């Protein structure tokens, strides 16, 4: 299935600013985060939104995407070339003249590196901020203890294949109108391994590997963000014939917080104010990631005003110091007033020289002039 347009995924236009793209992604991330939304397609939509944001938030990637779309402009140009291609049966001709794989023939008996593993781990908001140490239980393949990875019964050894003489390939010569052509095929006797195991190890059934669950202790550094990958060297699948193990990549997912939102190393939160607090000023308590602090609200503060608490954000993952906490104050209009409160507000309005009727007339006159040109 073809991918959706990244702009369509985030619900923004191609002329959207970086802030618009960021806001759209944050909204979708909160809506479809798998720890919040249990719908069947929530995880897919969450990943789709993150992929779109990763591209559109990067100027270079965005420029490439705007020009080429989802098509990789380097496709077929050094990213694949002729290696691994079939060319309708002409692959053997390239093997014959160029040796295949860039002129190098793989030794089937050479040590091979094990595959990498990926593990997705969900952490709490503050665990990502301050870091934690934990144990992971990872199922993986390891070298068989009985045969030490040879696949042969202890006391015996694999034998070199008599058909391919250890190369893992058979050569078939064909005489054609174009001349003599040599085709190389995977050896049918040893299946390309170059060796034959006559007496298989009972522990691994000749594979040289066994499935085990391994406990791995990891340290999540303070300041990791949602989608971060931690590489644990050598904790992937076991290698073959003495080759090194692959690596383990731990993908971090961060649960949303009820009060805080994170943007990079900065923390954002929203705090309500009463009309009296905004008009007269006040000193209020603000929760931070570690403690409660006092915040002075100046008299006459307007709704949607931001205050910065320096150094109260997230520890910087690379470097020193911490981000800031940004507090947005919202003036809340009371929805239920008793008669005395209403009368006090009316008195306030009169003392302020406010005339609601005159104000409405003034607004109407301005609108009339704007539309009619009077």
LUMVO-953474 format. One record per residue (C-alpha): x, y, z; residue number from 1; residue in three letters. Coordinates in Angstrom, 1 decimal. Layout:
# residues N
px_py_pz_k_r
X_Y_Z_NUM_ALA
...
//
This chain:
# residues 374
px_py_pz_k_r
0.0_0.0_0.0_1_UNK
1.4_3.4_-1.0_2_UNK
2.3_5.9_1.7_3_UNK
0.0_8.9_2.5_4_UNK
1.3_12.4_1.8_5_UNK
3.2_13.6_4.9_6_UNK
1.4_17.0_4.8_7_UNK
-2.0_15.1_4.7_8_UNK
-0.9_13.0_7.6_9_UNK
-0.2_16.0_9.8_10_UNK
-3.2_18.0_8.4_11_UNK
-1.1_21.0_7.3_12_UNK
-0.4_22.7_4.0_13_UNK
2.9_22.8_2.2_14_UNK
3.3_26.5_3.3_15_UNK
3.0_25.5_7.0_16_UNK
5.6_27.0_9.3_17_UNK
7.9_24.9_11.6_18_UNK
5.7_25.8_14.5_19_UNK
2.5_24.7_12.7_20_UNK
4.1_21.4_11.8_21_UNK
5.3_20.9_15.4_22_UNK
1.8_21.7_16.9_23_UNK
0.1_19.4_14.5_24_UNK
2.4_16.6_15.4_25_UNK
2.1_17.1_19.1_26_UNK
-1.7_17.0_18.8_27_UNK
-1.7_13.7_16.8_28_UNK
1.0_12.2_19.1_29_UNK
-1.2_12.9_22.2_30_UNK
-4.3_11.6_20.3_31_UNK
-2.8_8.3_19.0_32_UNK
-0.2_7.4_21.6_33_UNK
-0.6_3.6_22.1_34_UNK
-0.6_4.0_25.9_35_UNK
-3.5_6.4_25.7_36_UNK
-5.5_5.3_22.6_37_UNK
-6.3_1.6_22.6_38_UNK
-7.9_1.6_19.1_39_UNK
-6.5_-1.1_16.7_40_UNK
-5.1_1.5_14.3_41_UNK
-3.7_3.9_17.0_42_UNK
-0.2_2.6_16.9_43_UNK
-0.1_2.7_13.1_44_UNK
-1.3_6.3_13.1_45_UNK
1.1_7.3_15.8_46_UNK
4.1_5.9_13.8_47_UNK
2.8_7.5_10.6_48_UNK
2.6_10.9_12.3_49_UNK
6.1_10.5_13.8_50_UNK
7.6_9.5_10.4_51_UNK
5.9_12.6_8.8_52_UNK
7.2_14.9_11.5_53_UNK
10.7_13.5_11.3_54_UNK
10.9_14.4_7.6_55_UNK
9.0_17.7_7.6_56_UNK
10.8_19.1_10.7_57_UNK
14.2_18.6_9.0_58_UNK
14.8_21.3_6.4_59_UNK
17.0_19.1_4.2_60_UNK
14.7_16.1_4.4_61_UNK
11.7_18.4_3.8_62_UNK
13.3_19.9_0.7_63_UNK
14.0_16.5_-0.7_64_UNK
10.5_15.3_0.0_65_UNK
8.9_18.4_-1.6_66_UNK
10.9_17.7_-4.7_67_UNK
10.8_13.9_-5.0_68_UNK
8.0_12.8_-2.7_69_UNK
8.3_9.3_-1.2_70_UNK
10.6_8.2_-4.1_71_UNK
14.2_8.0_-3.1_72_UNK
16.2_10.1_-5.6_73_UNK
19.2_7.9_-5.1_74_UNK
17.3_4.7_-5.8_75_UNK
19.2_2.6_-8.4_76_UNK
22.2_5.0_-8.2_77_UNK
24.7_3.4_-5.9_78_UNK
22.0_2.3_-3.4_79_UNK
21.5_-1.0_-5.1_80_UNK
23.2_-1.0_-8.5_81_UNK
23.5_-4.4_-10.0_82_UNK
24.1_-6.3_-6.8_83_UNK
21.3_-8.6_-5.9_84_UNK
19.4_-7.8_-9.1_85_UNK
18.0_-10.6_-11.4_86_UNK
18.0_-8.8_-14.7_87_UNK
15.8_-11.5_-16.2_88_UNK
18.3_-14.3_-16.0_89_UNK
21.4_-12.3_-17.0_90_UNK
22.8_-12.2_-13.4_91_UNK
25.0_-15.1_-14.2_92_UNK
26.6_-13.2_-17.0_93_UNK
27.6_-10.4_-14.6_94_UNK
28.9_-13.1_-12.2_95_UNK
31.0_-14.6_-15.0_96_UNK
32.6_-11.3_-16.1_97_UNK
32.7_-9.4_-12.8_98_UNK
32.8_-12.2_-10.3_99_UNK
29.5_-11.2_-8.6_100_UNK
29.1_-8.9_-5.6_101_UNK
31.6_-6.4_-7.0_102_UNK
34.1_-9.0_-8.0_103_UNK
34.3_-10.7_-4.5_104_UNK
33.1_-14.2_-3.8_105_UNK
31.8_-14.7_-0.3_106_UNK
33.5_-17.4_1.7_107_UNK
30.7_-19.5_3.2_108_UNK
33.0_-20.7_6.0_109_UNK
34.1_-17.2_7.1_110_UNK
32.8_-15.9_10.4_111_UNK
29.6_-13.9_10.0_112_UNK
28.2_-11.2_12.3_113_UNK
24.9_-11.9_14.1_114_UNK
21.7_-10.0_13.4_115_UNK
20.7_-6.9_15.3_116_UNK
17.7_-7.0_17.6_117_UNK
15.1_-4.3_18.4_118_UNK
13.2_-4.0_21.7_119_UNK
10.5_-1.4_22.3_120_UNK
10.3_-0.2_25.9_121_UNK
7.7_2.1_27.5_122_UNK
8.7_4.4_30.3_123_UNK
6.9_7.0_32.4_124_UNK
7.3_10.7_31.6_125_UNK
9.5_11.4_34.6_126_UNK
11.6_8.3_34.0_127_UNK
12.5_9.7_30.6_128_UNK
13.4_13.0_32.2_129_UNK
15.5_11.7_35.0_130_UNK
16.7_8.4_33.6_131_UNK
16.5_4.9_35.2_132_UNK
18.3_1.6_35.3_133_UNK
16.3_-1.6_34.6_134_UNK
16.6_-5.2_33.5_135_UNK
15.3_-6.3_30.1_136_UNK
14.4_-10.0_29.3_137_UNK
15.4_-10.5_25.7_138_UNK
14.7_-13.7_23.7_139_UNK
17.6_-14.3_21.3_140_UNK
19.8_-16.9_19.7_141_UNK
23.1_-17.8_21.3_142_UNK
26.0_-20.0_20.4_143_UNK
25.3_-23.6_21.4_144_UNK
27.3_-24.6_24.5_145_UNK
27.6_-28.3_23.4_146_UNK
29.2_-27.8_20.0_147_UNK
30.5_-24.2_20.4_148_UNK
28.7_-23.2_17.3_149_UNK
30.0_-25.8_14.9_150_UNK
26.7_-27.7_14.7_151_UNK
28.5_-31.0_14.8_152_UNK
28.2_-33.6_17.6_153_UNK
30.9_-33.1_20.2_154_UNK
34.0_-35.0_19.2_155_UNK
33.3_-34.7_15.5_156_UNK
33.8_-31.9_12.9_157_UNK
31.9_-30.7_9.9_158_UNK
33.4_-32.0_6.6_159_UNK
34.2_-30.0_3.6_160_UNK
31.5_-30.5_0.9_161_UNK
32.9_-32.8_-1.8_162_UNK
30.6_-31.3_-4.5_163_UNK
31.7_-27.6_-4.2_164_UNK
34.9_-28.2_-2.3_165_UNK
33.9_-25.7_0.4_166_UNK
33.0_-22.8_-2.0_167_UNK
29.3_-23.2_-1.4_168_UNK
28.7_-22.8_-5.2_169_UNK
28.5_-25.1_-8.2_170_UNK
29.6_-24.1_-11.7_171_UNK
27.5_-25.2_-14.6_172_UNK
29.0_-24.8_-18.1_173_UNK
26.7_-24.2_-21.0_174_UNK
27.7_-23.9_-24.7_175_UNK
25.5_-21.3_-26.4_176_UNK
25.4_-19.4_-29.7_177_UNK
27.2_-16.6_-27.9_178_UNK
30.0_-18.9_-26.7_179_UNK
30.7_-20.8_-23.5_180_UNK
28.9_-19.5_-20.5_181_UNK
29.7_-20.4_-16.9_182_UNK
26.7_-20.2_-14.5_183_UNK
27.2_-20.3_-10.7_184_UNK
24.5_-21.7_-8.5_185_UNK
24.2_-22.4_-4.8_186_UNK
25.5_-25.9_-4.1_187_UNK
22.6_-28.3_-3.9_188_UNK
24.5_-30.7_-1.6_189_UNK
25.5_-28.3_1.2_190_UNK
22.9_-25.5_0.5_191_UNK
25.7_-23.0_0.1_192_UNK
27.4_-23.7_3.5_193_UNK
30.5_-25.3_2.1_194_UNK
30.3_-28.0_4.8_195_UNK
28.4_-31.2_5.5_196_UNK
27.5_-32.1_9.1_197_UNK
27.1_-35.9_9.2_198_UNK
26.7_-36.2_13.0_199_UNK
24.5_-33.3_14.2_200_UNK
24.7_-31.8_17.7_201_UNK
21.8_-32.9_19.8_202_UNK
21.7_-29.6_21.6_203_UNK
21.1_-27.4_18.5_204_UNK
20.1_-30.0_15.8_205_UNK
23.1_-28.9_13.7_206_UNK
22.3_-25.2_13.6_207_UNK
25.1_-24.2_16.0_208_UNK
22.6_-21.9_17.8_209_UNK
20.0_-22.2_20.5_210_UNK
17.1_-19.9_21.6_211_UNK
17.5_-18.5_25.1_212_UNK
16.1_-15.6_27.2_213_UNK
18.8_-13.3_28.4_214_UNK
18.5_-10.7_31.2_215_UNK
20.3_-7.5_30.2_216_UNK
20.8_-4.6_32.5_217_UNK
20.5_-1.2_30.8_218_UNK
20.8_2.4_31.9_219_UNK
18.4_4.9_30.3_220_UNK
20.1_8.3_30.4_221_UNK
18.3_11.3_31.7_222_UNK
16.8_13.5_29.0_223_UNK
15.8_10.8_26.5_224_UNK
12.7_11.6_24.4_225_UNK
10.0_9.6_22.7_226_UNK
11.4_7.6_19.8_227_UNK
15.0_7.6_21.0_228_UNK
17.1_4.5_20.3_229_UNK
19.7_3.2_22.7_230_UNK
22.3_0.9_21.3_231_UNK
23.6_-1.9_23.5_232_UNK
26.7_-3.3_21.7_233_UNK
27.0_-7.1_21.3_234_UNK
23.7_-8.0_22.8_235_UNK
22.0_-9.0_19.6_236_UNK
21.8_-12.4_17.9_237_UNK
24.9_-14.7_18.1_238_UNK
27.3_-14.7_15.1_239_UNK
28.1_-17.7_13.0_240_UNK
31.4_-19.6_13.0_241_UNK
32.9_-17.4_15.6_242_UNK
31.6_-14.2_14.2_243_UNK
30.7_-11.3_16.5_244_UNK
27.2_-10.9_17.9_245_UNK
24.9_-8.2_16.6_246_UNK
23.7_-5.2_18.6_247_UNK
20.5_-4.6_20.6_248_UNK
18.6_-1.4_19.9_249_UNK
16.1_-0.3_22.6_250_UNK
13.4_2.0_21.2_251_UNK
12.0_4.3_23.9_252_UNK
8.4_5.2_24.1_253_UNK
7.4_7.9_26.7_254_UNK
3.9_7.9_28.2_255_UNK
2.1_11.3_28.1_256_UNK
1.9_13.3_31.4_257_UNK
-1.4_14.6_32.8_258_UNK
0.0_18.1_33.5_259_UNK
3.3_18.6_31.7_260_UNK
4.1_18.6_28.0_261_UNK
7.6_18.3_26.6_262_UNK
9.1_20.1_23.6_263_UNK
12.8_19.3_23.3_264_UNK
14.4_20.1_26.6_265_UNK
11.6_22.5_27.6_266_UNK
8.5_21.7_29.7_267_UNK
5.1_23.4_29.1_268_UNK
2.1_23.5_31.5_269_UNK
-1.1_25.5_31.8_270_UNK
-2.3_27.1_35.0_271_UNK
-5.8_28.7_35.6_272_UNK
-6.1_32.1_37.2_273_UNK
-9.2_33.8_38.6_274_UNK
-10.2_37.2_37.3_275_UNK
-9.2_38.7_40.6_276_UNK
-5.8_37.1_40.5_277_UNK
-5.1_38.4_37.0_278_UNK
-6.4_41.9_37.7_279_UNK
-4.9_42.4_41.2_280_UNK
-1.8_40.2_40.9_281_UNK
-0.9_37.3_43.2_282_UNK
1.8_34.8_44.1_283_UNK
0.8_31.2_43.2_284_UNK
2.5_27.8_43.6_285_UNK
3.6_26.0_40.4_286_UNK
4.4_22.3_40.2_287_UNK
7.7_21.6_38.5_288_UNK
9.4_18.3_37.7_289_UNK
11.0_18.2_41.1_290_UNK
9.2_20.5_43.5_291_UNK
6.7_23.3_43.9_292_UNK
7.9_26.9_43.3_293_UNK
6.4_30.3_43.9_294_UNK
5.5_32.4_40.8_295_UNK
4.6_36.1_41.1_296_UNK
1.7_37.1_38.8_297_UNK
1.8_40.9_38.1_298_UNK
-1.4_42.9_38.3_299_UNK
-3.1_43.2_34.9_300_UNK
-1.9_39.9_33.6_301_UNK
-3.7_38.9_30.4_302_UNK
-4.9_35.4_29.6_303_UNK
-2.5_33.2_27.5_304_UNK
0.5_35.0_29.0_305_UNK
3.7_32.8_29.4_306_UNK
6.1_32.9_32.3_307_UNK
9.5_31.2_32.2_308_UNK
11.0_29.2_35.0_309_UNK
14.6_29.0_34.1_310_UNK
16.4_25.7_34.5_311_UNK
13.2_23.8_35.5_312_UNK
13.0_21.8_32.3_313_UNK
14.6_18.5_31.1_314_UNK
18.3_17.7_31.7_315_UNK
20.2_18.1_28.4_316_UNK
20.9_14.6_26.9_317_UNK
24.2_15.8_25.3_318_UNK
25.8_18.6_27.3_319_UNK
25.3_20.4_30.6_320_UNK
22.4_22.2_32.1_321_UNK
18.6_21.9_31.8_322_UNK
15.9_23.3_29.7_323_UNK
13.2_25.7_31.0_324_UNK
9.6_25.4_32.1_325_UNK
7.1_27.6_30.4_326_UNK
3.9_28.4_32.4_327_UNK
0.9_29.6_30.4_328_UNK
-1.8_31.3_32.6_329_UNK
-5.4_31.2_31.5_330_UNK
-7.9_33.5_33.1_331_UNK
-11.0_31.5_33.9_332_UNK
-14.4_33.2_33.6_333_UNK
-16.8_32.1_36.4_334_UNK
-19.9_30.3_35.1_335_UNK
-22.0_30.5_38.3_336_UNK
-22.4_33.8_40.2_337_UNK
-24.7_34.6_43.1_338_UNK
-26.6_37.9_43.1_339_UNK
-24.1_39.6_45.4_340_UNK
-21.2_38.7_43.1_341_UNK
-23.2_39.9_40.0_342_UNK
-24.0_43.2_41.7_343_UNK
-20.3_43.7_42.6_344_UNK
-19.3_43.2_39.0_345_UNK
-22.0_45.6_37.8_346_UNK
-20.6_48.1_40.3_347_UNK
-17.1_47.5_39.0_348_UNK
-18.4_48.1_35.5_349_UNK
-20.0_51.3_36.4_350_UNK
-16.9_52.6_38.3_351_UNK
-14.8_51.7_35.3_352_UNK
-17.0_53.9_33.0_353_UNK
-18.1_50.9_31.0_354_UNK
-21.3_51.1_29.0_355_UNK
-22.1_47.8_27.4_356_UNK
-24.8_49.3_25.1_357_UNK
-22.5_52.0_23.9_358_UNK
-19.7_49.6_23.3_359_UNK
-21.9_47.4_21.2_360_UNK
-23.0_50.5_19.2_361_UNK
-19.4_51.5_18.7_362_UNK
-18.5_48.0_17.5_363_UNK
-21.5_48.0_15.1_364_UNK
-20.5_51.4_13.6_365_UNK
-16.9_50.1_13.0_366_UNK
-18.2_47.0_11.3_367_UNK
-20.6_49.1_9.1_368_UNK
-17.7_51.4_8.0_369_UNK
-15.5_48.4_7.2_370_UNK
-18.1_46.7_5.0_371_UNK
-19.9_49.7_3.4_372_UNK
-17.0_52.1_3.3_373_UNK
-19.0_54.9_5.0_374_UNK
//
